[in-house]
């Protein structure tokens, strides 16, 4: 059984009032946290799906690796830039 005692002085009353958890802010914070977690899970699933669609290189490309290929100029690829998240 929890007894609720009256504050002895105004300072104690103020401290008690300030220490009470604001449930509305807590609910908002918790909802935002859940949204962030679910957003990250969806982003991960999308990333994995894209990786699976790309697939592995064809077997012919792996077998074609010979010494004469080393003399050719390698194909220059553009560096991939990462998209920034607008939620941060």
Secondary structure, 3 states (H helix, E strand, C coil): CCCCCCCCCHHHHHHHHHHCCCHHHHHHHHHHHHHHHHHHHHHHHHHHHHHHHHCCCCHHHHHCCCHHHHHCCCCCCCCCCCCCCCCC
